[in-house]
């Protein structure tokens, strides 16, 4: 778990939060979200990378704007990672199989997807600069291929 947290943190530090509030992951060479490209609406995870990057750069208000659950998820991963390291040092295994832990994870998952589907239903016209850059790159590649 510590490795996951370290990867997310280092990657987030290397990225610059996209001012549109989503699309930061395209800096990694990934395409824009298919939900935004096809439906002009955000998927439940749209804005998470931007939120993480803004959070680690100290832009807390923007992190919550990009995805309100992003900072909470990042903090949860952080706590879990450091507890795992503490357990490793003390030679104790972090047990994530108890009913209380499962309820917390299930509650977060339900909240995450409920929020995402409500946002998807209500937030039309979500596409912006990241999608325009992608479309421009596709057009430029098509022209250079001819």
Beta strands, then each sheet from edge to edge (+ up, - down):
end
